[in-house]
Amino acid sequence: QVQLVESGGGLVQPGGSLRLSCAASGSIVSINAMGWYRQAPGQQRELVAIIALTSAGSTHYADSMKGRFTISRDNAKNTVYLQMNSLEPEDTAVYYCNAQKFSSGTTYWGQGTQVTVSS
């Protein structure tokens, strides 16, 4: 099992920034990728960004997040971050951390952290 704990959400004004953290624990050796998804009220969960847990650390972003959001990792801390800049009210959602094991096809989710962008 893998446990994912998110932190860093909160209330921020439009144009502001937040950094989310996701700490992984448990059976983390075979995790291949970690990422962030978000779900706004009444909408489906959508991809925000993914990072491969390889030496190259390849990343992939949803088009609407490119240039504003940055995903990164700290392997020593088993933690993935999401730096969010130039936040807009449309970014308001619950943000979920995700971990994937390709060999078993297993996906793990955190409990989510609320991000609210409002003046």
C-alpha positions as CSV (number, residue, x, y, z in Angstrom):
1,Q,0.0,0.0,0.0
2,V,1.0,3.6,-0.6
3,Q,-0.2,6.5,1.5
4,L,-0.3,10.0,0.1
5,V,-0.8,13.0,2.2
6,E,-1.4,16.4,0.6
7,S,-0.8,19.8,2.2
8,G,-0.6,23.4,1.3
9,G,-4.1,24.3,0.1
10,G,-6.0,27.3,1.2
11,L,-7.5,30.6,0.3
12,V,-5.6,32.9,-2.1
13,Q,-6.5,36.0,-4.0
14,P,-6.6,36.0,-7.8
15,G,-3.0,36.4,-9.1
16,G,-1.6,34.8,-6.1
17,S,0.5,31.7,-5.6
18,L,0.3,28.5,-3.6
19,R,2.6,25.5,-3.3
20,L,1.1,22.1,-2.7
21,S,3.0,19.2,-1.3
22,C,2.4,15.4,-1.5
23,A,4.3,13.1,0.8
24,A,4.3,9.4,-0.1
25,S,4.9,6.6,2.3
26,G,4.5,2.9,2.5
27,S,5.4,0.6,-0.5
28,I,6.8,3.4,-2.6
29,V,9.7,1.6,-4.3
30,S,7.8,0.6,-7.4
31,I,6.0,3.9,-8.0
32,N,6.6,5.0,-11.6
33,A,4.9,8.4,-11.7
34,M,3.2,10.9,-9.4
35,G,0.9,13.7,-10.3
36,W,-1.8,16.1,-9.4
37,Y,-5.4,16.1,-10.4
38,R,-8.2,18.5,-9.5
39,Q,-12.0,18.4,-9.2
40,A,-14.2,21.4,-9.1
41,P,-17.8,21.2,-7.8
42,G,-20.0,19.6,-10.3
43,Q,-17.2,18.7,-12.6
44,Q,-15.1,15.6,-13.4
45,R,-11.7,15.1,-12.0
46,E,-9.0,16.4,-14.4
47,L,-5.3,16.1,-14.8
48,V,-3.1,19.0,-13.7
49,A,0.4,17.6,-14.1
50,I,2.4,14.4,-13.9
51,I,6.1,13.7,-13.2
52,A,8.0,10.5,-13.9
53,L,10.0,9.2,-11.0
54,T,13.0,8.4,-13.2
55,S,16.3,10.1,-13.4
56,A,15.0,12.3,-16.2
57,G,11.9,13.3,-14.3
58,S,9.8,13.9,-17.4
59,T,6.8,16.1,-16.8
60,H,3.4,16.5,-18.5
61,Y,0.9,19.3,-18.0
62,A,-2.6,20.0,-18.9
63,D,-2.7,22.7,-21.5
64,S,-4.5,25.3,-19.3
65,M,-1.8,24.9,-16.6
66,K,1.3,25.3,-18.8
67,G,3.3,28.3,-17.8
68,R,1.5,28.8,-14.6
69,F,2.0,25.5,-12.7
70,T,5.2,23.6,-12.1
71,I,5.5,20.1,-10.8
72,S,8.7,19.0,-9.1
73,R,9.9,16.3,-6.8
74,D,12.3,15.7,-3.9
75,N,13.3,12.0,-4.0
76,A,15.0,12.1,-0.7
77,K,11.8,13.3,0.9
78,N,9.5,11.1,-1.2
79,T,7.6,14.3,-1.9
80,V,6.1,15.9,-5.0
81,Y,5.3,19.5,-5.2
82,L,2.9,21.7,-7.3
83,Q,3.9,25.3,-7.5
84,M,0.8,27.3,-8.7
85,N,1.3,30.9,-9.8
86,S,-1.1,33.5,-11.3
87,L,-4.0,31.7,-9.8
88,E,-7.5,32.3,-11.2
89,P,-10.9,31.8,-9.7
90,E,-11.3,28.9,-12.2
91,D,-8.5,27.1,-10.4
92,T,-10.7,26.7,-7.4
93,A,-11.0,22.9,-6.7
94,V,-10.0,20.1,-4.5
95,Y,-6.5,19.0,-5.6
96,Y,-5.6,15.4,-5.3
97,C,-2.2,13.7,-5.3
98,N,-1.9,10.5,-7.4
99,A,0.7,7.8,-7.6
100,Q,0.9,5.1,-10.2
101,K,2.6,1.7,-10.4
102,F,2.7,0.7,-14.1
103,S,3.6,-3.0,-13.5
104,S,0.5,-3.7,-11.5
105,G,-1.7,-1.0,-13.0
106,T,-2.4,0.3,-9.5
107,T,-3.3,3.9,-8.8
108,Y,-3.3,5.5,-5.4
109,W,-5.0,8.8,-4.3
110,G,-4.5,11.2,-1.5
111,Q,-7.4,12.7,0.5
112,G,-7.3,16.0,-1.4
113,T,-6.6,19.5,-0.4
114,Q,-8.9,22.5,-1.1
115,V,-7.7,25.4,-3.1
116,T,-9.9,28.4,-3.2
117,V,-9.1,31.4,-5.4
118,S,-11.2,34.4,-4.4
119,S,-11.0,38.1,-3.6
